[in-house]
């Protein structure tokens, strides 16, 4: 019994320590945004990696998600003769929930894990220590560009995912449910209000901060060589997934309450 309590207490303290480290790292990263202009080349490089190179995957997942959503809901709604309303369901679902969530999961798996692996490799090979010896802040040099790039690009990718997912639903509605394009888009525009889109982009921005923070913090805390880098990479994906789901619930509650 005593051993169980000790292990539990040790685990709780470990989680609290990692959480505090990640929060302080994010705060320090945003503090160094003031020097973003001096690091613009590195930031543009991270924007390319986080945004442009991730766009094809995001669009592919988004279009098929919209198509599946339209097909499944359309088949059920056809039983009641209201399949023409799927434009409302697809547009609202993509903008409010599916677009931000899908984009965040893809980014966490593709970009967040890469951040953890890259910084983890630098950590175990003592490159981070070398930067500190040269009086170069690792947060300013490594974390801030990644944090800023992902914070900016996650909502941009989400906007593309919303649009492409809605278009995918329109294609399925036209070819498989015989819903004219004008009717589909008219229903989609009827149900959407600006705050639906804005709330989804707010979620995406928060998700970008979370994913970058988790990836960088796990990488900078890696130890024990290649095994530690692998562990940090794996943990960054798992923790980012969990936090995205948790934050999504609270952000949905907040945005629905105020907007």
Backbone bond lengths (Angstrom), bond angles and torsions (degrees), N, CA, C in turn:
res aa  C-N    CA-C-N  psi(-1)  N-CA   C-N-CA  omega(-1)  CA-C   N-CA-C  phi
1 X - - - 1.462 - - 1.529 110.92 -
2 X 1.343 115.21 -43.71 1.453 119.54 179.80 1.523 110.66 -64.27
3 X 1.339 115.25 -40.41 1.454 119.04 178.58 1.520 112.18 -63.15
4 X 1.325 116.59 -38.05 1.475 120.51 178.44 1.523 110.22 -64.21
5 X 1.330 116.22 -43.46 1.469 120.00 179.74 1.525 110.33 -64.12
6 X 1.326 116.51 -41.02 1.467 119.83 179.63 1.527 111.31 -63.67
7 X 1.340 115.66 -44.09 1.464 119.12 179.85 1.520 111.21 -65.09
8 X 1.333 115.90 -40.21 1.462 119.98 179.23 1.526 110.77 -64.87
9 X 1.336 115.69 -45.36 1.455 119.51 179.20 1.517 112.03 -62.86
10 X 1.341 115.75 -41.08 1.462 119.51 178.62 1.530 110.50 -62.91
11 X 1.331 116.28 -40.86 1.463 120.02 -179.77 1.524 111.48 -66.31
12 X 1.337 116.22 -40.96 1.465 120.16 178.58 1.529 110.68 -62.77
13 X 1.331 116.21 -44.58 1.468 119.84 178.62 1.536 111.24 -63.68
14 X 1.322 116.19 -36.81 1.457 120.35 179.16 1.530 111.13 -65.49
15 X 1.332 115.76 -44.18 1.469 120.30 178.39 1.525 110.26 -63.51
16 X 1.341 116.41 -42.72 1.466 120.21 179.15 1.526 111.15 -63.13
17 X 1.325 116.14 -39.00 1.465 120.16 179.28 1.520 111.15 -64.93
18 X 1.331 117.06 -46.17 1.468 120.95 179.68 1.527 110.85 -64.68
19 X 1.334 116.35 -38.64 1.461 120.02 179.42 1.523 111.10 -64.68
20 X 1.342 115.62 -46.55 1.460 119.35 178.36 1.513 112.21 -61.45
21 X 1.326 116.16 -40.59 1.468 120.10 178.19 1.526 110.99 -61.39
22 X 1.343 116.91 -43.51 1.464 120.84 -178.45 1.525 111.26 -66.16
23 X 1.335 116.71 -41.26 1.471 120.20 -179.98 1.529 110.42 -64.13
24 X 1.320 116.53 -45.95 1.466 120.01 179.20 1.525 111.49 -65.86
25 X 1.328 116.76 -34.51 1.458 120.30 177.92 1.527 110.72 -64.68
26 X 1.334 116.24 -43.13 1.465 119.89 178.51 1.525 110.45 -63.93
27 X 1.317 117.11 -43.49 1.467 120.15 178.85 1.517 111.09 -61.70
28 X 1.332 116.45 -43.52 1.461 120.26 178.55 1.526 110.85 -65.23
29 X 1.333 116.66 -37.58 1.456 120.01 178.47 1.520 112.53 -63.10
30 X 1.337 117.13 -43.26 1.460 120.11 177.83 1.528 111.35 -70.17
31 X 1.322 116.85 -28.48 1.464 119.33 175.28 1.529 110.63 -62.03
32 X 1.327 116.68 -39.50 1.463 120.25 -177.42 1.526 112.80 -81.11
33 X 1.344 117.90 1.09 1.465 120.17 175.06 1.534 110.36 -59.80
34 X 1.318 116.47 -23.95 1.467 121.06 178.70 1.528 111.70 -60.49
35 X 1.311 117.47 -21.17 1.465 120.39 177.96 1.530 111.32 -104.02
36 X 1.332 116.29 23.17 1.467 119.87 -176.03 1.529 112.21 -62.45
37 X 1.329 116.91 -35.12 1.461 118.83 -177.57 1.523 111.35 -63.34
38 X 1.333 117.04 -37.12 1.457 119.96 179.27 1.534 111.49 -68.61
39 X 1.319 117.13 -26.68 1.465 121.89 -179.01 1.521 111.38 -105.52
40 X 1.338 117.42 25.56 1.468 120.68 -172.63 1.531 112.34 -62.91
41 X 1.326 117.86 -33.96 1.462 119.02 -179.48 1.526 111.19 -66.49
42 X 1.325 116.45 -41.41 1.467 120.16 177.92 1.526 110.21 -67.39
43 X 1.321 116.44 -39.14 1.465 120.30 179.40 1.526 110.32 -64.52
44 X 1.325 117.54 -43.64 1.465 120.49 178.16 1.529 111.15 -62.67
45 X 1.327 115.94 -36.48 1.458 119.16 176.77 1.530 111.14 -64.09
46 X 1.335 116.79 -41.43 1.458 120.64 177.82 1.526 111.72 -69.22
47 X 1.332 116.89 -34.73 1.465 120.20 175.46 1.529 109.99 -61.68
48 X 1.328 116.36 -40.76 1.460 120.30 177.05 1.516 111.29 -61.88
49 X 1.330 116.56 -45.19 1.462 120.41 -178.46 1.524 111.28 -68.78
50 X 1.329 116.28 -47.49 1.461 120.61 -175.35 1.521 112.89 -73.69
51 X 1.335 116.24 -36.73 1.455 119.04 -172.63 1.508 114.63 -103.36
52 X 1.319 116.99 -64.48 1.467 121.02 -172.29 1.524 111.23 -63.26
53 X 1.326 118.02 -46.74 1.455 120.72 -177.62 1.519 112.85 -73.34
54 X 1.325 117.62 -19.28 1.464 120.89 177.37 1.523 112.38 -89.01
55 X 1.333 116.88 -14.65 1.465 120.69 -174.26 1.529 113.67 -59.60
56 X 1.340 120.95 -45.58 1.469 119.23 -179.37 1.530 113.64 -57.89
57 X 1.329 116.52 -41.94 1.468 119.68 -179.90 1.523 110.38 -65.90
58 X 1.328 116.40 -43.85 1.466 120.50 179.79 1.522 110.86 -61.27
59 X 1.305 117.18 -44.19 1.468 120.66 -179.19 1.521 111.27 -65.84
60 X 1.326 116.76 -40.86 1.461 119.96 -179.82 1.527 111.28 -62.93
61 X 1.325 116.57 -46.41 1.463 120.45 178.92 1.524 110.58 -65.61
62 X 1.328 117.58 -40.41 1.457 121.65 -176.97 1.525 111.76 -65.31
63 X 1.334 117.68 -44.73 1.459 119.27 -175.71 1.525 111.26 -66.37
64 X 1.337 117.30 -40.39 1.457 118.72 179.49 1.530 111.76 -74.39
65 X 1.322 117.18 -29.68 1.465 119.52 174.81 1.527 110.67 -65.02
66 X 1.343 116.53 -44.17 1.462 120.12 176.57 1.509 112.09 -63.09
67 X 1.332 116.48 -38.23 1.457 119.98 179.32 1.523 111.63 -66.98
68 X 1.317 117.06 -44.42 1.468 120.38 178.54 1.525 110.90 -64.25
69 X 1.329 116.59 -42.61 1.459 120.41 178.94 1.524 111.17 -60.74
70 X 1.335 116.09 -44.34 1.462 119.53 179.41 1.515 111.57 -65.35
71 X 1.324 117.06 -41.11 1.466 120.15 -178.38 1.523 111.84 -66.74
72 X 1.324 116.44 -46.73 1.466 119.71 -177.50 1.530 111.62 -65.95
73 X 1.323 116.34 -47.80 1.466 118.40 -179.28 1.525 111.27 -70.10
74 X 1.336 116.50 -35.92 1.460 119.63 179.50 1.516 112.45 -64.01
75 X 1.323 117.20 -40.66 1.467 120.63 179.29 1.518 111.53 -63.21
76 X 1.331 116.81 -39.50 1.460 119.75 178.68 1.527 111.72 -72.66
77 X 1.324 116.16 -40.77 1.463 119.32 -178.71 1.522 112.03 -71.79
78 X 1.345 116.61 -24.19 1.468 119.52 177.24 1.525 111.69 -64.28
79 X 1.331 116.76 -26.17 1.466 119.71 177.74 1.520 111.83 -64.06
80 X 1.325 116.58 -24.04 1.466 121.65 -179.63 1.528 111.89 -108.68
81 X 1.324 115.55 3.79 1.455 119.70 177.28 1.512 115.22 74.71
82 X 1.329 117.95 22.79 1.474 120.46 -178.19 1.522 110.79 -123.20
83 X 1.344 116.81 29.52 1.455 119.16 -178.35 1.525 112.55 -64.06
84 X 1.313 117.35 -17.70 1.458 120.27 178.12 1.515 113.75 -65.44
85 X 1.329 117.03 -13.16 1.457 121.15 -178.73 1.524 113.67 -87.97
86 X 1.336 117.76 3.26 1.468 118.06 -175.78 1.526 112.03 -64.58
87 X 1.320 117.10 -22.83 1.466 118.79 177.06 1.517 111.59 -58.15
88 X 1.326 116.42 -37.56 1.461 120.55 178.63 1.528 110.99 -65.82
89 X 1.327 115.52 -44.49 1.466 119.63 -176.30 1.525 111.18 -67.79
90 X 1.318 116.89 -46.29 1.467 120.09 -177.65 1.525 110.78 -64.68
91 X 1.326 117.36 -47.69 1.463 120.45 -177.56 1.527 111.28 -63.07
92 X 1.345 116.33 -46.22 1.464 119.57 -179.04 1.521 111.29 -65.50
93 X 1.335 117.18 -42.37 1.462 120.36 -178.70 1.517 111.85 -65.57
94 X 1.326 117.15 -42.67 1.454 120.40 -178.81 1.525 111.24 -65.74
95 X 1.323 117.25 -45.72 1.467 120.06 -174.84 1.525 112.49 -74.33
96 X 1.325 117.47 -36.10 1.459 120.14 -175.14 1.521 112.94 -84.24
97 X 1.344 117.65 -40.92 1.451 119.71 -171.19 1.521 114.35 -128.90
98 X 1.331 117.02 -57.91 1.456 119.72 -168.20 1.519 112.97 -65.66
99 X 1.328 117.40 -40.89 1.462 120.02 -179.98 1.520 112.58 -58.79
100 X 1.346 118.74 -55.92 1.473 119.65 179.32 1.526 113.74 -61.75
101 X 1.332 116.91 -42.04 1.463 120.27 -177.06 1.525 111.24 -66.07
102 X 1.325 116.75 -49.21 1.469 120.26 -178.72 1.523 110.99 -61.44
103 X 1.317 116.19 -44.02 1.461 119.47 179.54 1.522 111.07 -61.90
104 X 1.327 116.85 -43.17 1.459 120.48 -179.45 1.527 111.53 -63.76
105 X 1.320 117.30 -40.59 1.465 120.26 -179.95 1.523 110.67 -65.66
106 X 1.326 116.79 -42.61 1.467 119.91 178.32 1.523 110.46 -63.62
107 X 1.326 116.85 -44.71 1.467 120.88 -178.60 1.525 110.50 -65.78
108 X 1.325 117.01 -39.96 1.466 119.81 178.99 1.521 111.01 -62.32
109 X 1.342 116.44 -41.71 1.456 119.44 -179.40 1.518 113.63 -74.08
110 X 1.330 116.28 -34.32 1.460 119.37 -175.19 1.522 113.22 -92.48
111 X 1.342 116.39 -45.33 1.467 120.63 -173.17 1.523 111.68 -98.23
112 X 1.331 117.00 -46.37 1.460 119.58 -178.15 1.518 112.39 -59.20
113 X 1.338 116.89 -43.09 1.466 120.03 178.85 1.527 111.21 -65.74
114 X 1.343 116.51 -36.88 1.469 119.60 178.73 1.524 110.98 -65.82
115 X 1.340 116.78 -38.94 1.465 119.73 176.87 1.522 110.88 -61.16
116 X 1.340 115.80 -45.64 1.464 119.27 -179.53 1.523 111.17 -63.09
117 X 1.338 117.10 -41.88 1.465 120.06 -179.38 1.528 111.54 -66.58
118 X 1.332 115.94 -43.05 1.465 119.51 -178.08 1.521 111.85 -65.51
119 X 1.338 116.49 -49.28 1.464 119.26 -179.10 1.525 110.85 -70.71
120 X 1.331 116.69 -33.67 1.458 119.58 177.14 1.514 112.06 -63.46
121 X 1.317 116.60 -40.92 1.469 120.42 176.90 1.521 110.97 -63.18
122 X 1.332 116.26 -41.25 1.457 119.96 177.38 1.522 111.27 -65.24
123 X 1.325 116.05 -34.82 1.463 119.80 -179.13 1.527 111.40 -68.18
124 X 1.326 117.35 -49.69 1.464 120.05 -176.03 1.526 111.79 -72.28
125 X 1.334 116.97 -22.83 1.469 119.72 176.98 1.530 111.93 -90.67
126 X 1.334 116.12 7.35 1.462 124.11 174.72 1.524 113.71 67.87
127 X 1.331 117.50 19.79 1.462 119.96 175.15 1.528 110.81 -70.57
128 X 1.339 117.07 -32.89 1.462 120.26 177.14 1.522 110.05 -64.30
129 X 1.334 116.12 -42.70 1.467 120.01 177.97 1.526 110.93 -62.87
130 X 1.317 116.62 -36.64 1.467 119.82 178.89 1.530 111.05 -64.82
131 X 1.330 117.41 -38.71 1.464 120.33 176.91 1.528 110.55 -62.28
132 X 1.321 116.56 -42.99 1.455 120.36 -179.34 1.527 110.92 -66.09
133 X 1.325 116.84 -36.96 1.468 120.35 177.79 1.527 110.32 -62.75
134 X 1.331 116.77 -35.29 1.463 121.15 179.39 1.525 112.22 -85.27
135 X 1.333 116.71 11.08 1.474 123.23 179.02 1.532 111.85 62.23
136 X 1.326 116.60 32.91 1.460 122.57 175.41 1.528 107.51 -105.22
137 X 1.320 116.80 122.89 1.455 120.68 -179.03 1.523 110.77 -69.90
138 X 1.333 119.47 119.64 1.464 120.53 177.05 1.531 112.42 -61.49
139 X 1.331 115.81 -30.64 1.464 118.72 179.80 1.525 109.89 -68.33
140 X 1.312 116.57 -45.23 1.472 120.05 179.38 1.518 111.32 -67.58
141 X 1.322 117.27 -39.44 1.453 122.06 -173.42 1.527 112.68 -81.37
142 X 1.341 117.63 -34.47 1.460 120.94 -172.39 1.533 114.03 -116.58
143 X 1.322 116.75 -43.62 1.468 120.08 -171.61 1.521 111.63 -80.69
144 X 1.321 117.21 -48.22 1.468 120.33 -174.86 1.527 113.63 -56.12
145 X 1.351 119.87 -47.19 1.471 118.42 178.57 1.518 113.23 -59.73
146 X 1.318 117.53 -39.67 1.464 121.06 -179.83 1.518 111.20 -70.15
147 X 1.321 116.32 -41.84 1.458 120.51 179.66 1.521 111.33 -64.42
148 X 1.315 116.85 -45.22 1.458 120.85 -178.93 1.529 111.45 -67.50
149 X 1.328 116.77 -43.58 1.463 120.41 -178.81 1.520 111.65 -62.32
150 X 1.317 117.13 -44.33 1.464 119.78 -178.33 1.517 111.50 -71.66
151 X 1.334 117.15 -34.33 1.462 120.27 176.96 1.525 111.00 -64.01
152 X 1.313 116.93 -35.95 1.466 120.92 -179.56 1.526 112.45 -79.76
153 X 1.329 117.17 -38.39 1.461 119.94 -171.45 1.516 113.81 -85.57
154 X 1.310 118.46 -25.02 1.467 119.72 -178.52 1.537 111.90 -61.10
155 X 1.339 120.40 -47.22 1.470 118.78 175.73 1.522 113.52 -65.92
156 X 1.322 118.37 -31.44 1.465 120.24 177.07 1.525 110.34 -64.63
157 X 1.323 116.60 -46.63 1.458 120.51 177.69 1.521 111.25 -63.03
158 X 1.324 116.63 -36.73 1.458 120.30 178.59 1.522 111.28 -64.33
159 X 1.322 117.42 -40.20 1.464 120.53 178.11 1.527 110.92 -60.88
160 X 1.328 116.66 -42.67 1.467 119.78 176.44 1.530 110.79 -64.11
161 X 1.336 117.20 -40.51 1.456 120.55 179.55 1.529 111.16 -63.42
162 X 1.325 117.39 -41.14 1.469 120.93 177.38 1.523 110.96 -59.48
163 X 1.317 115.60 -47.53 1.462 120.62 -177.38 1.528 111.73 -64.78
164 X 1.337 116.02 -49.41 1.463 119.91 -176.05 1.525 110.94 -68.43
165 X 1.331 117.77 -37.53 1.460 120.17 177.34 1.513 112.15 -63.18
166 X 1.317 116.34 -40.61 1.465 120.26 177.45 1.527 110.95 -66.03
167 X 1.333 117.32 -40.19 1.462 120.81 176.80 1.527 111.39 -64.60
168 X 1.327 116.92 -39.01 1.462 119.91 176.51 1.516 111.98 -61.35
169 X 1.330 116.66 -39.51 1.464 119.91 175.86 1.519 111.99 -63.87
170 X 1.340 116.61 -35.33 1.468 120.42 179.07 1.524 111.12 -65.62
171 X 1.341 116.70 -39.43 1.468 120.35 179.44 1.522 110.89 -63.77
172 X 1.333 116.84 -45.31 1.465 120.34 178.06 1.521 110.47 -64.56
173 X 1.335 116.54 -41.73 1.455 119.43 179.09 1.519 112.56 -60.56
174 X 1.328 116.97 -36.96 1.471 120.39 -177.86 1.524 111.71 -75.86
175 X 1.323 117.84 -46.95 1.455 120.68 -171.28 1.524 113.56 -86.67
176 X 1.323 118.39 -26.44 1.457 119.55 -176.13 1.527 113.49 -112.39
177 X 1.328 117.20 -23.27 1.463 119.80 -178.93 1.529 112.13 -116.09
178 X 1.326 116.27 -0.34 1.465 122.32 177.22 1.535 112.46 58.80
179 X 1.323 115.67 42.29 1.460 120.40 177.65 1.526 107.71 -102.11
180 X 1.311 119.71 119.63 1.473 120.90 -179.52 1.521 111.55 -60.78
181 X 1.316 115.31 146.53 1.459 119.94 179.32 1.534 112.85 -56.31
182 X 1.355 118.96 -45.28 1.474 118.11 -179.99 1.525 113.15 -58.17
183 X 1.331 116.85 -40.20 1.472 119.85 179.41 1.522 110.90 -66.41
184 X 1.330 116.27 -42.49 1.466 120.51 -179.66 1.527 110.84 -60.35
185 X 1.323 116.67 -51.03 1.466 119.60 -176.61 1.528 111.83 -71.84
186 X 1.312 117.92 -29.19 1.461 119.75 175.84 1.528 110.41 -64.80
187 X 1.326 116.72 -44.57 1.467 120.26 177.16 1.530 110.97 -64.96
188 X 1.337 116.87 -38.59 1.465 119.90 179.35 1.524 111.19 -62.70
189 X 1.320 116.40 -42.62 1.466 119.99 -179.78 1.521 111.70 -72.51
190 X 1.345 117.20 -28.44 1.459 120.25 179.32 1.523 112.07 -66.01
191 X 1.345 116.13 -37.43 1.465 118.83 -174.39 1.531 112.39 -85.73
192 X 1.333 117.03 -26.95 1.465 120.01 -176.14 1.522 111.52 -81.23
193 X 1.316 114.86 136.98 1.461 121.60 170.81 1.530 106.61 -121.44
194 X 1.321 118.33 159.15 1.467 119.61 -176.84 1.524 114.01 -53.40
195 X 1.331 117.70 -34.96 1.455 119.26 -176.56 1.525 112.50 -70.75
196 X 1.341 117.41 -22.47 1.461 118.96 174.22 1.527 110.13 -63.04
197 X 1.310 115.73 -44.92 1.459 120.36 179.46 1.523 110.95 -70.32
198 X 1.325 116.36 -43.55 1.472 120.39 -178.34 1.523 111.07 -63.92
199 X 1.333 117.04 -42.16 1.466 119.26 -179.92 1.520 111.15 -63.06
200 X 1.341 117.23 -37.32 1.458 119.97 176.91 1.519 111.93 -65.71
201 X 1.325 117.36 -38.59 1.456 120.50 178.87 1.528 111.54 -70.89
202 X 1.345 116.55 -33.42 1.468 119.66 174.58 1.526 110.06 -62.42
203 X 1.323 115.89 -45.25 1.467 119.70 176.68 1.527 110.85 -57.62
204 X 1.332 115.78 -46.18 1.461 119.55 -177.70 1.528 111.28 -61.45
205 X 1.322 117.18 -38.66 1.462 120.39 178.69 1.527 111.01 -63.28
206 X 1.326 116.07 -45.23 1.469 120.21 178.28 1.526 110.32 -63.57
207 X 1.327 116.72 -42.21 1.464 119.71 178.54 1.528 111.29 -60.82
208 X 1.332 116.63 -39.03 1.457 119.77 177.75 1.518 112.02 -61.10
209 X 1.330 116.35 -43.27 1.468 120.51 177.35 1.519 110.69 -62.23
210 X 1.321 116.47 -44.41 1.464 121.05 -178.29 1.524 110.96 -62.97
211 X 1.319 116.99 -47.77 1.468 120.59 -177.14 1.522 111.06 -63.56
212 X 1.335 117.48 -45.79 1.462 120.40 179.70 1.524 111.17 -64.20
213 X 1.329 116.88 -41.50 1.463 120.45 -179.96 1.519 111.35 -63.62
214 X 1.318 116.69 -45.57 1.470 120.45 -179.66 1.523 110.49 -64.51
215 X 1.326 117.27 -46.09 1.454 120.01 -178.99 1.515 112.69 -61.67
216 X 1.331 116.60 -45.82 1.468 120.02 -179.19 1.525 111.73 -68.53
217 X 1.324 116.78 -42.51 1.467 119.28 -177.77 1.522 111.62 -66.20
218 X 1.324 116.84 -40.82 1.464 119.36 177.81 1.526 110.85 -64.89
219 X 1.319 116.44 -40.65 1.462 119.13 178.86 1.508 112.87 -64.82
220 X 1.321 117.32 -42.33 1.461 120.69 -177.58 1.530 112.54 -72.61
221 X 1.337 117.13 -16.33 1.466 120.56 178.15 1.519 112.78 -101.47
222 X 1.334 116.71 7.04 1.464 120.18 179.86 1.528 110.65 -67.30
223 X 1.325 115.39 148.08 1.462 121.08 178.43 1.521 108.99 -155.67
224 X 1.322 116.48 171.46 1.467 123.22 178.93 1.523 113.01 67.73
225 X 1.320 116.63 39.68 1.451 120.79 169.08 1.522 114.85 69.22
226 X 1.350 114.75 -147.13 1.468 120.45 -175.08 1.518 111.83 -62.22
227 X 1.319 116.67 -35.22 1.464 119.48 178.73 1.527 110.83 -62.64
228 X 1.310 116.98 -41.08 1.455 120.46 178.99 1.516 112.55 -67.21
229 X 1.338 116.86 -36.31 1.468 120.09 176.98 1.526 110.44 -65.00
230 X 1.318 116.65 -42.56 1.460 119.93 176.90 1.509 112.20 -62.61
231 X 1.328 116.32 -41.05 1.462 120.03 178.71 1.523 110.72 -64.93
232 X 1.320 117.09 -42.48 1.468 120.56 179.39 1.520 111.29 -63.65
233 X 1.325 117.24 -40.43 1.459 120.96 178.57 1.517 111.18 -63.91
234 X 1.326 116.07 -46.00 1.465 120.40 178.92 1.530 111.33 -62.99
235 X 1.321 116.41 -45.08 1.465 120.18 -179.01 1.524 111.70 -64.32
236 X 1.327 116.63 -35.97 1.468 119.03 -178.20 1.527 110.80 -62.78
237 X 1.325 117.02 -40.16 1.467 120.20 179.86 1.522 110.89 -68.48
238 X 1.320 116.25 -47.37 1.469 120.42 -177.42 1.529 110.73 -63.69
239 X 1.316 116.55 -47.71 1.471 120.15 -178.38 1.520 110.75 -64.92
240 X 1.328 117.15 -40.89 1.467 120.08 179.02 1.522 110.96 -62.70
241 X 1.334 117.86 -43.44 1.464 120.88 177.69 1.528 110.69 -57.81
242 X 1.327 115.82 -48.16 1.466 120.04 -177.17 1.523 110.90 -63.62
243 X 1.324 116.89 -45.34 1.462 120.06 -178.47 1.523 112.00 -66.81
244 X 1.322 117.49 -35.52 1.465 120.02 177.68 1.526 110.37 -61.97
245 X 1.316 117.08 -44.34 1.468 120.48 178.99 1.523 111.08 -64.41
246 X 1.337 116.88 -43.24 1.459 120.55 -179.56 1.528 111.01 -65.57
247 X 1.326 116.46 -48.60 1.464 120.26 179.73 1.520 111.38 -63.46
248 X 1.332 116.72 -33.07 1.460 119.36 179.37 1.528 110.91 -61.67
249 X 1.326 116.50 -41.29 1.470 118.96 179.31 1.529 111.03 -62.52
250 X 1.323 116.44 -49.58 1.463 119.00 -176.62 1.528 111.70 -68.05
251 X 1.329 117.37 -37.85 1.456 119.34 178.05 1.523 111.26 -67.18
252 X 1.333 116.70 -36.86 1.472 119.53 175.93 1.524 110.86 -62.36
253 X 1.327 116.09 -43.78 1.461 120.29 178.73 1.523 111.43 -61.76
254 X 1.316 115.92 -43.06 1.476 119.92 -177.79 1.524 110.78 -68.38
255 X 1.333 116.94 -47.55 1.468 119.12 -177.28 1.520 111.82 -67.54
256 X 1.332 117.52 -36.68 1.477 118.97 177.74 1.533 110.47 -66.76
257 X 1.337 116.62 -32.94 1.464 119.87 -177.10 1.521 111.21 -73.75
258 X 1.339 116.40 -41.94 1.468 119.28 -174.80 1.524 112.69 -90.71
259 X 1.330 117.01 -27.96 1.453 119.48 -175.15 1.515 111.87 -108.91
